[in-house]
Amino acid sequence: MSASATGQRQPIQQLLQILGWLVAWGWALLTIIGGTGLIITLGPWPPTNGWFALFSGLAACPMTAWGLRRYYGINFPGWARFIIAFAIILLGRLALTIEGRGTFLPDFH
């Protein structure tokens, strides 16, 4: 019997799962705290002041997936959380570009 047939995971799969979990929590904490900080310091309006970062963090957060699975029976896998969080950040960058308050690509100078 193979290791996968007995329900045990391969070491690479475990490492990738742990790495994905750490990245998801890191992104969630960074963007939720950063987005909330921008909303507090710059105000809630216009909607680009931290809202996109905040919602990107909430989409990536493992607690969001846990809550949806537990209370609503919705399975929200990691790859879906990543795609949605990334799309929200892209929409925020696009909104900043349309508003004329920034460029689509971040300027790190």
C-alpha positions in Angstrom: 0.0 0.0 0.0 1.3 3.5 -0.8 1.6 6.3 1.7 -1.3 8.2 0.0 -3.6 5.2 0.2 -3.2 5.0 3.9 -4.1 8.7 4.3 -0.6 9.9 5.1 0.7 12.8 3.1 4.0 13.0 1.4 6.6 15.3 3.0 6.6 17.6 0.0 2.8 18.0 0.2 3.0 18.7 4.0 5.7 21.3 3.4 3.7 23.0 0.6 0.6 23.0 2.8 2.5 24.6 5.7 4.1 27.1 3.4 0.7 28.0 1.8 -0.8 28.4 5.3 2.0 30.7 6.4 1.8 32.8 3.2 -2.0 33.1 3.6 -1.8 34.2 7.2 1.1 36.6 6.4 -0.8 38.2 3.5 -4.0 38.4 5.6 -2.3 40.1 8.5 -0.2 42.5 6.4 -3.1 43.7 4.3 -5.8 43.7 7.0 -3.6 45.7 9.3 -2.3 47.9 6.5 -5.7 48.5 4.9 -7.2 49.4 8.3 -4.3 51.7 9.0 -4.9 53.5 5.7 -8.6 53.8 6.3 -7.9 55.3 9.8 -5.2 57.7 8.7 -6.6 58.8 5.3 -10.3 58.4 6.0 -12.8 56.0 4.5 -13.3 58.0 1.3 -12.4 57.5 -1.6 -12.8 53.7 -1.5 -9.2 53.2 -2.6 -7.9 54.3 0.9 -7.1 50.8 2.2 -10.4 49.1 1.3 -9.0 47.0 -1.5 -6.1 45.8 0.7 -8.5 45.1 3.6 -10.8 43.0 1.4 -7.9 41.2 -0.2 -6.6 40.2 3.2 -10.1 39.0 4.3 -10.3 36.9 1.1 -6.9 35.3 1.7 -7.4 34.7 5.4 -7.7 31.1 6.5 -10.2 32.1 9.1 -12.6 33.3 6.3 -12.4 29.9 4.7 -12.9 28.1 8.0 -15.9 30.3 8.8 -17.5 29.7 5.4 -16.9 26.0 5.7 -18.2 25.7 9.3 -21.2 28.0 9.1 -22.4 27.8 5.5 -20.9 24.5 4.2 -18.9 26.4 1.5 -15.5 25.0 0.7 -13.2 27.9 -0.1 -9.8 26.3 -1.1 -6.5 28.0 -1.0 -6.1 28.5 -4.7 -9.5 30.2 -4.9 -8.6 32.5 -2.0 -5.3 33.4 -3.7 -7.0 34.2 -7.1 -9.7 36.4 -5.4 -7.2 38.2 -3.2 -4.9 38.9 -6.1 -7.8 40.1 -8.3 -9.0 42.5 -5.5 -5.5 44.0 -5.3 -5.4 44.4 -9.1 -8.8 46.1 -9.1 -7.5 48.5 -6.4 -4.4 49.3 -8.4 -6.7 49.9 -11.5 -9.0 52.1 -9.4 -6.0 54.2 -8.3 -4.9 54.6 -11.9 -8.3 55.6 -13.1 -8.6 58.1 -10.2 -5.2 59.6 -11.2 -3.7 59.1 -7.8 -1.2 56.5 -8.8 0.1 54.1 -11.4 -1.0 50.6 -12.0 2.4 49.2 -11.2 3.8 50.2 -7.8 6.6 52.7 -7.8 9.3 51.6 -5.3 11.6 54.6 -5.7 
